[in-house]
Amino acid sequence: MITVDELKKMKLQALKEKDKIKGDLFGIIISSIQKAEIEKKAENKALADSDISSILLKLNKELEEDRKMYSDNGREEEVRNITRQIEILKPLLPQMMSREEITEKMDVTKSMKEVIAEFKGKAEIPVVIEIYKKLTSK
């Protein structure tokens, strides 16, 4: 998983290249991760890779929603900028597990809450819930 230090280096490189969109995106990611770290420290917990994955996935989802909204309103310049941000973000996103991998690693002796926590940031949660329900209903 990517670290804040790596993101800071990427932001610095983007600023050197005078790439405002890339620099702004990395700034947003860094500040979101740092905010999450502060929240975790308040709970005496450490930030896990799954937390970083969740932050990146949430940001990607927000960008997709913004792109749709701007597209619906005919704001093509904003659509292009957001599309570029999504393209920059894609390589940083965690690889989601397939249905087969989820089924293989699913532990039905655990509660749904524990299973969701285990797969958070590694798989799409609605898919995890669906598979859990199928396996526990047998």
C-alpha angles and dihedrals in degrees: 000000000000119000131219090247091056090048091050090053090049091049092049090050091050091051091049088052089048090237101153096180093052093043092049092048093051089047090055092048093048094049092047091052093046090050090051090049090054091049091049092048089054087058091045091246133123124238109256129208088251089059091054090047090052091051092051093046092048091050091049091051091049091050091050090051092047091049091053092048093050091044091052089051095048096245098145097170091057091045090055092048094048092045088055091050090051090050090051092047097047097079090052094054117102118253107253119228119247123240089256093053091048092050091047094052097037114121107200092185088074125079119258090251091056092046092051091050090050094052098037110129092006101071140015105274097217088056091048091051092048092051092044091053092048093049095045095046093062 
